[in-house]
Amino acid sequence: MPATVLMALMGLEIGGVETHAVVLARHLKEMGFNVAMVSSGGIYEDTIARYGIRHYQAPLDNSKPASIYSSVAAIRSIIAAEDVALIHAHARIPAFVSDLARRLTGIRFVTTAHAMFAAGLHLRFLSRWGEKTIVISSDIKEHLINKFRVAEKNIILIPNGIDIEAFNPDLPVGDIENELRRVPDDKLIVYVSRLDSTLAPLAENLIEACARLYVEFPDIRLVIVGEGKNFYDVASKAGEANVRTGTELVRLLGARKDVNRIMVAGDLVVGVSRVALEAMACARNVLLAGGEGYGGLINEGSLPLFKNDNFTGRQFKKKATVQNLEDAVRRFLLLPPDDRGKRGLSLRKFIVEEYSSVKMAADTAKVYEAVLKKEKSKEKE
């Protein structure tokens, strides 16, 4: 009988962790696993429902004691209802809650570390890493060993997996072209990110950089995809830039589920981590800039280096300043069209070979099977 896996994460809004979990869940379902998900909910609930994956609501995005208590109770109930064999948690709060809920049940437990977790004393106490911990890049592995004393033998490196069919340069974009461009010849810059207190300033810097470039390149246009608590701050900055340039230089789209088609319609995508990888899968040129660091324009020669930190740019200790962004976007705009196209195709080839979501899911399933097999061996003893 197929094992039932419960995937626990903070929410199902648009974001790198969420997209990773949704794609993984779909492939696991295709491989024969029974899959359920628990989170605080979000825009991807409809998506996983179409895959036949059940979603349960719990306040896993909240660390208040009452929410922790409620989430533990919810997961215990799900374990019983779904006959869960293994829990896979994708963030600190879900991992902490899942570990509490599974105690005394025999349920197996694994986690994925998607980022460089803060390592203060109380945070180390609250961190739960499971019997095996999957990491998406080598620098996260070193961080867990050095800061959290996770045993190296229990850490497995499995890079992010990108759905290379969904993120494909041959996707039809339909009316999106008309929605995004003022005129057909516009050079479209696409920025995809949450707009929270950490990342909204970067969006504002990019708006300023594009406003400066508009005098030199009047065919430039910036589209920002994402939502967050600082959305209206970014919208205000966009409004100011539009007034200064006398045109709709910047358009905010909010949260979208057709990000793949928006990327394909664009010329340059600005982002990090999963956004960068998805844009590369679409054969788009990419400017690596995010809250953790700045890497500049990606080219074929820089790929092995960026792979070390999951395409976040955090290893370079540079910031995505207005000047850095302006200089990089200018360099892109001055590239001959043939060079842009060749670069995009080389990035697509790299993703197909190194970051396929099917391979990511197969490697994750091997981790599950090893942990579940370990339990069966104990039962025989």
C-alpha positions in Angstrom: 0.0 0.0 0.0 1.4 3.5 -0.9 2.8 5.5 2.0 0.9 8.7 3.0 3.1 11.8 3.2 1.9 14.9 5.0 3.7 18.0 3.8 3.7 20.9 6.3 4.5 24.4 5.4 3.7 27.9 6.6 1.3 28.9 3.8 0.3 28.4 0.2 0.7 31.9 -1.1 3.1 32.6 -4.0 6.7 32.1 -2.9 9.7 29.9 -3.5 9.1 27.5 -0.7 5.5 27.2 -1.6 6.1 26.6 -5.3 8.7 24.0 -4.4 6.3 22.1 -2.1 3.4 22.3 -4.6 5.6 20.9 -7.5 7.0 18.2 -5.2 3.6 17.2 -4.0 2.3 16.8 -7.6 5.2 14.6 -8.7 5.0 12.5 -5.5 1.3 11.9 -6.3 2.2 10.9 -9.9 4.8 8.5 -8.4 2.1 6.7 -6.4 2.4 8.3 -2.9 -0.7 9.5 -1.1 -0.1 13.2 -0.4 -1.8 15.6 1.9 -0.8 19.2 2.8 -1.3 21.3 5.9 -0.7 25.1 6.0 -2.3 28.4 6.8 -3.7 28.3 3.2 -3.3 30.6 0.2 -3.6 31.0 -3.6 -2.2 27.5 -4.4 -5.1 25.6 -2.6 -7.0 25.4 -5.9 -3.9 24.2 -7.7 -3.3 21.2 -5.4 -7.0 20.4 -5.3 -6.8 19.9 -9.1 -3.9 17.4 -8.5 -6.2 15.5 -6.1 -4.2 16.6 -3.0 -6.1 17.4 0.1 -5.3 20.5 2.1 -5.9 21.0 5.8 -5.9 24.4 7.5 -3.7 25.2 10.5 -2.0 28.5 11.6 1.5 27.3 10.8 2.6 30.8 9.9 2.2 31.9 13.6 4.5 31.2 16.5 2.2 32.4 19.3 1.5 29.6 21.9 -2.2 29.5 21.1 -1.4 28.9 17.4 1.2 26.3 18.2 -1.3 24.4 20.3 -4.0 24.6 17.6 -1.5 23.5 14.9 -0.3 20.5 17.0 -3.9 19.4 17.5 -4.7 19.8 13.9 -1.7 17.7 12.7 -2.5 15.0 15.3 -6.0 14.8 13.8 -4.6 14.7 10.3 -2.2 11.9 11.2 -5.1 9.8 12.4 -7.5 10.7 9.5 -5.0 10.1 6.7 -3.0 7.3 8.3 0.2 9.4 7.8 3.5 7.5 7.6 5.8 10.4 7.2 5.8 14.2 7.7 7.9 16.5 5.5 8.2 20.0 7.0 9.4 23.0 5.0 10.0 25.8 7.5 10.9 26.3 11.2 7.4 26.6 12.7 6.0 23.7 10.7 9.0 21.6 11.6 8.7 22.4 15.3 4.9 21.8 15.4 5.2 18.6 13.3 7.8 17.2 15.6 5.6 17.8 18.7 2.6 16.3 17.0 4.3 13.1 15.9 5.9 12.3 19.2 4.9 8.9 20.6 3.2 8.0 17.2 6.1 6.4 15.3 5.5 8.8 12.4 8.7 9.4 10.5 9.9 13.0 10.0 12.1 14.8 7.5 12.6 18.5 6.8 13.8 20.7 4.0 16.0 23.7 4.8 15.3 26.3 2.0 17.3 29.2 3.5 20.0 30.2 5.9 18.1 30.1 9.2 18.9 32.5 11.9 20.8 30.7 14.7 20.1 32.6 18.0 20.1 30.5 21.1 16.3 30.3 21.5 16.0 29.7 17.7 18.4 26.8 17.8 16.2 25.3 20.6 13.1 25.7 18.5 14.6 24.2 15.4 13.8 20.6 14.5 15.7 19.0 11.6 14.1 15.5 11.4 15.7 12.2 10.8 17.0 13.5 7.5 17.3 17.1 6.4 17.2 18.0 2.8 19.1 21.2 1.8 18.8 23.0 -1.6 22.4 24.3 -1.7 25.8 23.5 -0.4 26.1 26.7 1.6 22.9 25.8 3.6 24.5 22.4 4.3 27.6 24.1 5.8 25.4 26.5 7.8 23.4 23.6 9.4 26.6 21.8 10.3 28.4 24.9 11.7 25.5 26.7 13.4 23.1 23.9 14.4 25.4 21.0 14.7 23.3 18.8 12.4 25.2 15.6 11.6 26.6 15.7 8.0 25.5 12.1 7.5 21.9 13.2 8.0 22.0 16.0 5.4 21.1 15.4 1.8 21.7 18.0 -0.9 18.8 18.1 -3.4 18.7 21.3 -5.5 15.4 23.1 -6.2 13.4 21.4 -8.9 11.8 23.4 -11.8 8.9 22.2 -13.8 10.5 22.5 -17.3 7.2 21.9 -19.0 5.4 24.7 -17.2 8.4 27.0 -17.5 9.0 26.7 -21.2 10.0 29.4 -23.8 7.5 27.9 -26.2 4.5 28.6 -24.0 1.8 30.7 -25.7 1.5 34.0 -24.0 -1.9 35.1 -25.5 -3.2 38.5 -24.4 -0.4 38.9 -21.8 1.7 40.8 -24.4 -1.0 43.4 -24.7 -1.4 43.6 -21.0 2.3 44.1 -20.2 3.6 46.2 -23.1 2.6 49.7 -24.1 3.8 49.1 -27.6 5.1 45.8 -29.2 8.7 47.0 -29.2 8.9 47.7 -25.4 11.9 46.1 -23.6 10.1 44.4 -20.8 11.8 44.0 -17.4 9.9 41.6 -15.1 10.5 41.6 -11.3 8.9 38.8 -9.3 9.0 38.8 -5.5 7.1 39.2 -2.3 6.7 42.9 -1.4 7.5 42.7 2.3 9.8 44.9 4.5 12.9 43.0 3.3 12.2 42.9 -0.4 10.1 46.0 -1.1 13.1 48.3 -0.9 14.7 46.3 -3.7 11.6 46.8 -5.9 11.8 50.6 -5.1 15.5 50.6 -6.1 14.7 48.9 -9.4 11.9 51.4 -10.1 14.4 54.2 -9.6 17.0 52.5 -11.8 14.5 52.1 -14.6 13.3 55.7 -14.2 16.9 56.9 -14.6 17.3 54.7 -17.7 14.1 55.9 -19.3 15.8 59.0 -20.7 18.4 56.8 -22.5 16.0 53.9 -23.3 12.5 55.2 -23.8 11.3 51.8 -24.8 11.9 50.3 -21.3 9.0 49.1 -19.2 9.0 47.5 -15.7 6.4 45.0 -14.5 6.3 44.0 -10.9 4.6 40.7 -9.9 3.9 40.0 -6.2 2.0 41.1 -3.1 2.9 41.8 0.5 2.6 44.2 3.4 4.6 46.8 1.6 2.7 46.6 -1.7 1.4 50.2 -1.4 4.8 51.6 -0.6 6.0 50.1 -3.9 2.9 51.3 -5.7 3.6 54.9 -4.4 7.1 54.7 -5.7 5.8 53.4 -9.1 3.3 56.2 -9.3 6.0 58.8 -8.7 8.2 57.3 -11.5 5.3 57.3 -13.9 4.6 60.9 -13.2 8.3 61.8 -13.7 8.6 60.0 -17.0 5.1 61.0 -18.3 4.3 57.4 -19.1 3.2 54.2 -17.4 6.9 53.1 -17.0 6.0 50.8 -14.1 2.9 48.5 -13.7 2.2 46.4 -10.6 0.3 43.2 -11.3 -0.1 41.9 -7.7 -0.1 38.1 -7.1 -0.4 36.0 -10.3 -0.6 32.3 -11.0 0.5 32.8 -14.7 4.0 33.9 -13.7 5.5 31.5 -16.3 3.7 33.2 -19.2 4.7 36.6 -17.8 8.3 35.5 -17.8 8.1 34.2 -21.3 6.6 37.5 -22.4 9.5 39.4 -20.8 13.0 40.2 -22.0 14.8 40.4 -18.6 13.7 38.8 -15.3 15.0 40.2 -12.0 14.9 37.9 -9.0 16.7 35.3 -7.1 16.5 31.6 -6.1 13.5 29.9 -7.5 12.4 33.0 -9.6 15.8 33.0 -11.2 15.7 29.3 -11.9 12.2 29.5 -13.4 13.1 32.4 -15.6 16.2 30.5 -16.8 13.9 27.6 -17.7 11.9 30.0 -19.8 15.2 30.9 -21.6 15.0 34.4 -20.3 18.0 36.6 -19.4 18.2 37.0 -15.6 19.5 39.7 -13.3 20.3 38.1 -9.9 19.2 40.6 -7.2 17.4 39.9 -4.0 17.2 40.5 -0.3 20.2 38.4 0.6 22.6 39.7 -2.1 23.3 40.8 -5.6 25.0 38.8 -8.4 24.4 40.8 -11.5 23.5 39.4 -14.9 23.8 35.6 -15.1 25.8 34.1 -17.9 26.9 30.5 -18.7 30.3 30.9 -17.1 28.9 32.1 -13.8 26.4 29.2 -13.3 28.7 26.9 -11.2 29.4 29.7 -8.8 25.8 30.7 -8.4 24.8 27.1 -7.8 26.7 27.1 -4.5 24.2 29.5 -2.8 21.0 28.5 -4.7 21.2 31.6 -7.0 20.7 34.1 -4.2 23.9 36.1 -4.6 24.4 36.0 -0.8 28.0 34.8 -1.2 29.1 38.0 -2.8 28.1 40.4 0.1 26.9 43.0 -2.4 23.7 44.9 -2.3 21.2 45.6 -5.0 21.7 49.3 -5.0 20.0 51.7 -7.5 23.4 52.1 -9.2 24.1 48.4 -9.4 20.7 47.7 -10.8 20.9 50.6 -13.3 24.3 49.5 -14.5 23.2 45.9 -15.0 20.0 46.7 -16.8 21.9 49.1 -19.1 24.4 46.3 -19.9 21.5 44.0 -20.8 19.8 46.6 -23.0 23.0 47.2 -24.9 23.5 43.5 -25.7 22.8 42.5 -29.3 19.5 40.6 -29.6 21.3 37.5 -30.9 23.5 37.5 -27.8 20.5 37.8 -25.5 18.8 34.8 -27.3 21.9 32.6 -27.1 22.4 33.4 -23.5 18.7 32.5 -22.7 19.0 29.2 -24.5 22.2 28.3 -22.6 20.5 29.0 -19.3 17.5 26.9 -20.3 19.8 24.0 -21.2 21.4 24.2 -17.8 18.1 24.0 -16.0 16.9 21.0 -18.0 20.2 19.2 -17.2 20.6 20.2 -13.5 17.3 21.3 -12.0 14.5 19.2 -13.3 11.6 18.9 -10.9 11.1 15.2 -11.8 14.6 14.4 -10.7 14.2 16.5 -7.5 11.0 14.5 -6.6 12.7 11.2 -7.4 15.6 12.0 -5.2 13.3 13.2 -2.4 11.3 9.9 -2.7 14.5 8.0 -2.1 15.0 9.9 1.2 11.4 9.0 2.2 12.0 5.3 1.3 15.2 5.1 3.3 13.6 6.6 6.4 10.5 4.4 6.1 12.7 1.3 5.4 14.6 2.1 8.6 11.4 2.0 10.6 10.4 -1.4 9.0 13.8 -2.8 10.0 13.2 -1.7 13.6 9.8 -3.4 13.6 11.4 -6.7 12.5 13.9 -6.5 15.3 
